[in-house]
Every structure is written in structure tokens, then in C-alpha cells.
Amino acid sequence: MPASKQNTQNAGWYRFKVGDLECTTIWDGYIHHGYEGIYPNADPGEMARLKRAYRLPEDYIPMDCNPAVVNDGERLILIDAGMGETSRMFGDKQGRARENLAAAGIDPRDIDAVLMTHLHPDHSFGLIDADGNAAYPNADLYVSEQDWAEWTDEGSLSRNDHVGPWTEGTLAAVKPYRDRLKLFRMGDEVLPGIESMSVAGHSLGQTAFIFESNGEKVVFTGDVAHHQVFDPIHPEWFFHMDYDSDPELGAKAKSDIFARVVDENIRFHGYHFPFPGIGDLERVEDGSYRFHGDAVTPRL
């Protein structure tokens, strides 16, 4: 008789340590994104060369979505919440964060704080469950003042572009957390040992969070970079003229954080890099960068 195929994969979670921090990447799924509109100021010949050199798909970018949980010994801190279960506007390959949290042995009720790099749908809609209730009922919600102002502006609901439905979904996602909302200014220490850094551009309040423990650092960068090859080699490339609030500012933010990460020996976590998104950046002779992702291993 024919052999029955399993058609399943390992659970999407991965642990790594930074100092005394126990970090867990939680896979929410992925966005199957075509190249239309992506990197609009890129040289087509150079993009084609990189696709060949790094054996990248010719017609799409498979962008993983990698929220993360940091256990600092006192708190469980979630960075970004994924797409969640209320919307399929970016396709049907997302919404896996809570099942992968469970597989990793993390109860959503034990999350103490959710730090938002920004409030775009694939980061914020996962704040609620399918019934619109808080997915993390005991967590405080941390958002930069600038991002809150941009993505909870009810005046945007009447817009005819993507901003209207994105704002509508964001307002629903943050609604259960309004009595536990903690707005901060970029550059603030949001919690002990956690520095916020402005990487504005993709959104006007996009924030990176730098954790430090025993002299070691890791940064969770949200959408300052979307691709593990194109962005480090060409940080001057814009991501998207429609979806970046300020494309030129976003490109500058990439260059700024890449330089700091290398200069200060900070581990780099890319939300949309291939799972688990954690690795190291290297500066090469021409001043550009290369990302070296960690090989997934069962060792901890």
C-alpha cells in the first residue's frame, strides 16, 4: 500500500540565550509577497544578480513573521504579536503565534508586557483572539507615542487606500489594552535593561528594542529591514513607496542601526528574516553588510 505523507512540520519556536536572557522566537507564519513595488529604487540588474548569487526565488519574497518572547528572570516580554486570527488581508499563511507559544511551553496569560515595534497589521492584529478579546490578558502594552498617533487616528478610517483598513484593524486590536497602555518616547528605557531606539521610516514611530544582560546585547528590529540579503547589502534601497510612511527616512534608519549593531557587537533579530530571524551582522570592505543567520540547532 502507498506510504501516507505527514504533510506537517516541526513546531515553529526556537530558543537562544543572550547573557542571562532566555529568548524564544515564535513563528507566526509567513507572507508570500511578490516583487511588485518592492525596493523601487533598486537597480534591476543588481537585484537579478543577487537573486542568482544567493539562490533566491525569482518571483516572490517569502517573508517570515517572527515575534519573540524574552524571559529576563522576572518578566515574560513579548515583542510584537503577529497577524493573529482576525484577518487574512496578507494571505492565509499567518496566525500561528499562539499555537507555537503553546508548543514552546509559554502560556499567553503569563506574558507581562507586549512591546510593539510598530502597529502594522502583521505585528499588531495578533493582540486579540478570534473573538476580539485580549490574547495576552495580563500584559501591559508598550507603544511609542509617534506610532500610536499614526495608527490609532480615527480620521484615517475614511481613507481609500490601505491606511483605512489597517487603522480599523489596529483600533480593534488595541481596544482591550487601553487601560494598560504605556506610551513612551523613542530613546526611553521602556523597562529595566531595555532601551528603545528610533528606526522610523517604515512607520513614523517604528522602534527597535535593545536588551542588555551581563554585557551582551540583542536588538529586536521590527521592519527596519525586510530581507536578509537585499537590505544588508543595499541599505539605501527603499522597501516600498506605498507601505513605507517615509521611504528615505526608512533607508537611513537601516544604515544607522546596522552601523550601531556592528560597532557595539549587538545580536540582530529580523522580524521578517528567515525563521528564527536571529544572527549577526558583518561590515564588509565596501561599507555594506552581510547577515549571518544562526543555524537552527536542538542545543541550547
Secondary structure, DSSP 8 states (H G I E B T S, - for coil): -----------SEEEEEETTEEEEEE--EEEEEESTTBSTTS-HHHHHHHHHHTT--SSEEEEEE--EEEE-SS-EEEE---S-SS--TT-SSB--HHHHHHHTT--GGG--EEE-S---HHHHGGGB-TTSSBSSTT-EEEEEHHHHHHHS-GGGGG-SSTHHHHHHHHHHHHGGGGGGEEEE-TTSEEETTEEEEE-TTSSTT-EEEEEEETTEEEEE-TTS---TTHHHH-TTS-SBTTT-SSHHHHHHHHHHHHHHHHHTT-EEE-TTSSTT-EEEEEE-TTS-EEEEE----S--
